[in-house]
Amino acid sequence: MRRFAFLPALGLTVLAQSAFAAGGGGHEEASFTPVIFQGLNLLILLGIIVHYAKAPLRRSLADRAAQVTRDIDEAARLHGEAEARLKEYEAKLASLQKEADDLLAEMKREGEHEKERLIADAKADAERIRREAERAAETEIARAKARLEAEIAQHAITAAERIIREKLQPADHRRLAGEYLSRLEERA
């Protein structure tokens, strides 16, 4: 309510101006008089306005200055926080980039290690397969030799039997059978 305390004084000034203007309407000799009175009225009006409006205007300007100062301080604080967050994010980004580079290098090392291990395993498997193939070939050769030897022995027996049948006489046959029987009797 204090803000509008100057209004009654303003009203009195306006009434005084009106009364003065109404009372002095018949004089034409002083042409500067109304201007002087109007100037005085204006000065009085401005004095009253300044007197009553000075404190609220001062408070309003001080409040506005304080608000601007608070806003500037808040903006500076927020700017500082934003810069701190930016530095933090930049540090995290650099850390993530280093982590990514380290991870990539580790993956390359593991890849190389795995490649070497796979090559070594492949060589070991190839060597094992070669040895098994050699063993299988040796086994197959031994079987083939045994079959051949068996076939040769069978052919030799067949040939010997044929030759013996052709050359063996009944007397030789009796003599061989007798020798065989006497050997069996000795063993028994």
NORHU-V327996 format. One record per run of one state. SS is the DSSP state (H for helix, E for strand, C for the rest). FROM is the first residue (numbers start at 1). LEN is the number of residues. If there is no record, write none. Layout:
[[SS	FROM	LEN] [SS	FROM	LEN]]
This chain:
[[C	1	1] [H	2	3] [C	5	2] [H	7	17] [C	24	9] [H	33	135] [C	168	2] [H	170	18] [C	188	1]]
